[in-house]
Amino acid sequence: MSSASSRTPLPPFDPADPLGLDELLDAEDLAVRDTVRAWAADRVLPHIAEWYESGELPGVRELARELGAIGALGMSLTGYGCAGASAVQYGLACLELEAADSGIRSLVSVQGSLAMYAIHRFGSEEQKQRWLPGMAAGEIIGCFGLTEPDHGSDPASMRTYAKKDGTDWVLTGRKMWITNGSVAGVAVVWAQTDDGIRGFAVPTDSPGFSAPEIKHKWSLRASVTSELVLDEVRLPADAVLPEVTGLKGPLSCLSHARYGIVWGAMGAARASFDAAVDYAKTREQFGRPIGGFQLTQAKLADMAVELHKGVLLAHHLGRRMDAGRLRPEQVSFGKLNNVREAIEICRTARTILGANGISLEYPVMRHATNLESVLTYEGTVEMHQLVLGKALTGLDAFR
Ligand SMILES: Cc1cc2nc3c(=O)[nH]c(=O)nc-3n(C[C@H](O)[C@H](O)[C@H](O)COP(=O)(O)OP(=O)(O)OC[C@H]3O[C@@H](n4cnc5c(N)ncnc54)[C@H](O)[C@@H]3O)c2cc1C
């Protein structure tokens, strides 16, 4: 008895794509992926170790304009100069950017999924016209101020306050750990008001606004992170984002950004995995390549399984997002799994590289330390466990 499978030769095994996941992508998806991969190879990879060591992201404005030119900013938003890409394409871009460095992906995530998304979804038509085209082009950098020095996982308790004064708003408070803060032209700031939490599009040249950069980070060193100080910043009535009140505003932006992280984390993991495979094939001990030892192969096999399962999960969530069926709990599922597994892949890669694993000449330690931030921001591991725990049991264990 013959069957189609016995007549058709199997495709060869591709170590870079063991599950054949590229077959899930169409020509446009592949074009997006190739464009972003080529940009990162040209503009980030040759410099990233130096930027990381110096703890700076020099030329961040130029990088933002280039990212705008390839359509990577606000990529899955429509109109106002945005690319209108699918969620899967946006995810592929995040993966390629984070394979270069989590700091570059953070720049893009905060710009597109947090600052632009907030204005696109909750802003007035005037706010969209004012900010979004320049942000899509990378001419204006945006940041997103939710976290405060004393309120991280529990943003509902934030103290930053927006008081009505006639028709104006007056904002006072402090935000902490804000990506892109010192280089932003507009800050989306969330504040308490008499009517609940509201979002504001704050021009960063407003009197009373300052954004000192946070130094001495051992993670996301090639990323600008800042404090936002709001000292009676007076804004006109039309600075408030009119379409949302309450924590659901910032949380829906975070859900969009977390979705990108589900993909992005697998980029950091892929880069570290690739470095480990290359190293294992050439580094010799006891007279042969360490990749020929069973213990090393067990590590590589386990890493590959988690890496490609993670990409498959990201793709599944992307398809759900494109179909308008992605729930926040599912994003928590993806962020919890993929960042946790990515950091394990990087740590295991580090062991395969031995002492060289701690060197900046190889990417693995840089990715591993970056992922410490990614594990914490956009909801810590514990917060996503609590989200899933609540969804699974119906019992809220947050407080
Ligand atoms: C590099 C970097 C960039 C960032 N960029 C931004 C940005 O652009 N915008 C922004 O608004 N924020 C940003 N953040 C902040 C980030 O979102 C917060 O750090 C994060 O939400 C955690 O808050 P926290 O650091 O105050 O930790 P905490 O909330 O104080 O948590 C400390 C620990 O306690 C645990 N914990 C807290 N509550 C519970 C509970 N109920 N049950 C069990 N465990 C609990 C946490 O999971 C964590 O392990 C950034 C952070 C970093 C490191």
The ligand as an SDF file (V2000), in Angstrom:
LIG
                    3D

 53 58  0  0  0  0  0  0  0  0999 V2000
   15.0460   48.4220   32.5380 C   0  0  0  0  0  0  0  0  0  0  0  0
   13.6370   48.6820   32.9530 C   0  0  0  0  0  0  0  0  0  0  0  0
   12.7980   49.4310   32.1230 C   0  0  0  0  0  0  0  0  0  0  0  0
   11.4880   49.7260   32.5280 C   0  0  0  0  0  0  0  0  0  0  0  0
   10.6970   50.5210   31.7130 N   0  0  0  0  0  0  0  0  0  0  0  0
    9.4810   50.9340   32.1830 C   0  0  0  0  0  0  0  0  0  0  0  0
    8.6950   51.8740   31.4290 C   0  0  0  0  0  0  0  0  0  0  0  0
    9.0560   52.2710   30.3110 O   0  0  0  0  0  0  0  0  0  0  0  0
    7.5370   52.3270   31.9710 N   0  0  0  0  0  0  0  0  0  0  0  0
    7.0840   51.9190   33.1970 C   0  0  0  0  0  0  0  0  0  0  0  0
    6.0490   52.3900   33.6330 O   0  0  0  0  0  0  0  0  0  0  0  0
    7.8070   51.0250   33.9300 N   0  0  0  0  0  0  0  0  0  0  0  0
    8.9930   50.5240   33.4590 C   0  0  0  0  0  0  0  0  0  0  0  0
    9.7440   49.6310   34.2070 N   0  0  0  0  0  0  0  0  0  0  0  0
    9.2820   49.2710   35.5440 C   0  0  0  0  0  0  0  0  0  0  0  0
    8.7300   47.8640   35.6570 C   0  0  0  0  0  0  0  0  0  0  0  0
    7.5250   47.7460   34.9730 O   0  0  0  0  0  0  0  0  0  0  0  0
    8.6170   47.5430   37.1580 C   0  0  0  0  0  0  0  0  0  0  0  0
    9.9440   47.3930   37.6420 O   0  0  0  0  0  0  0  0  0  0  0  0
    7.8020   46.2870   37.4310 C   0  0  0  0  0  0  0  0  0  0  0  0
    6.4440   46.5260   37.2050 O   0  0  0  0  0  0  0  0  0  0  0  0
    7.9820   45.7790   38.8670 C   0  0  0  0  0  0  0  0  0  0  0  0
    7.8180   46.8140   39.7760 O   0  0  0  0  0  0  0  0  0  0  0  0
    8.9270   47.0290   40.9420 P   0  0  0  0  0  0  0  0  0  0  0  0
   10.2620   47.0400   40.3220 O   0  0  0  0  0  0  0  0  0  0  0  0
    8.4910   48.2330   41.7040 O   0  0  0  0  0  0  0  0  0  0  0  0
    8.8470   45.7410   41.8280 O   0  0  0  0  0  0  0  0  0  0  0  0
    7.7840   45.4240   43.0160 P   0  0  0  0  0  0  0  0  0  0  0  0
    6.4120   45.6410   42.5150 O   0  0  0  0  0  0  0  0  0  0  0  0
    8.2130   46.1450   44.2370 O   0  0  0  0  0  0  0  0  0  0  0  0
    8.0130   43.8710   43.1980 O   0  0  0  0  0  0  0  0  0  0  0  0
    9.1490   43.3280   43.8810 C   0  0  0  0  0  0  0  0  0  0  0  0
    8.9560   41.8270   43.9610 C   0  0  0  0  0  0  0  0  0  0  0  0
    7.7860   41.5310   44.7310 O   0  0  0  0  0  0  0  0  0  0  0  0
    6.9300   40.7070   43.9940 C   0  0  0  0  0  0  0  0  0  0  0  0
    5.5250   40.9600   44.3330 N   0  0  0  0  0  0  0  0  0  0  0  0
    4.8800   42.1620   44.3450 C   0  0  0  0  0  0  0  0  0  0  0  0
    3.5980   41.9860   44.6900 N   0  0  0  0  0  0  0  0  0  0  0  0
    3.4250   40.6560   44.8960 C   0  0  0  0  0  0  0  0  0  0  0  0
    2.3180   39.8330   45.2440 C   0  0  0  0  0  0  0  0  0  0  0  0
    1.0860   40.3360   45.4200 N   0  0  0  0  0  0  0  0  0  0  0  0
    2.5170   38.5060   45.3650 N   0  0  0  0  0  0  0  0  0  0  0  0
    3.7350   37.9640   45.1360 C   0  0  0  0  0  0  0  0  0  0  0  0
    4.8220   38.6790   44.8030 N   0  0  0  0  0  0  0  0  0  0  0  0
    4.6730   40.0060   44.6760 C   0  0  0  0  0  0  0  0  0  0  0  0
    7.2270   41.0270   42.5490 C   0  0  0  0  0  0  0  0  0  0  0  0
    6.7930   40.0300   41.6520 O   0  0  0  0  0  0  0  0  0  0  0  0
    8.7370   41.1810   42.5890 C   0  0  0  0  0  0  0  0  0  0  0  0
    9.3280   39.9260   42.5450 O   0  0  0  0  0  0  0  0  0  0  0  0
   11.0180   49.2590   33.7740 C   0  0  0  0  0  0  0  0  0  0  0  0
   11.8510   48.4660   34.5770 C   0  0  0  0  0  0  0  0  0  0  0  0
   13.1350   48.1680   34.1770 C   0  0  0  0  0  0  0  0  0  0  0  0
   14.0190   47.3270   35.0530 C   0  0  0  0  0  0  0  0  0  0  0  0
  1  2  1  0
  2  3  1  0
  2 52  2  0
  3  4  2  0
  4  5  1  0
  4 50  1  0
  5  6  2  0
  6  7  1  0
  6 13  1  0
  7  8  2  0
  7  9  1  0
  9 10  1  0
 10 11  2  0
 10 12  1  0
 12 13  2  0
 13 14  1  0
 14 15  1  0
 14 50  1  0
 15 16  1  0
 16 17  1  0
 16 18  1  0
 18 19  1  0
 18 20  1  0
 20 21  1  0
 20 22  1  0
 22 23  1  0
 23 24  1  0
 24 25  2  0
 24 26  1  0
 24 27  1  0
 27 28  1  0
 28 29  2  0
 28 30  1  0
 28 31  1  0
 31 32  1  0
 32 33  1  0
 33 34  1  0
 33 48  1  0
 34 35  1  0
 35 36  1  0
 35 46  1  0
 36 37  1  0
 36 45  1  0
 37 38  2  0
 38 39  1  0
 39 40  1  0
 39 45  2  0
 40 41  1  0
 40 42  2  0
 42 43  1  0
 43 44  2  0
 44 45  1  0
 46 47  1  0
 46 48  1  0
 48 49  1  0
 50 51  2  0
 51 52  1  0
 52 53  1  0
M  END
$$$$
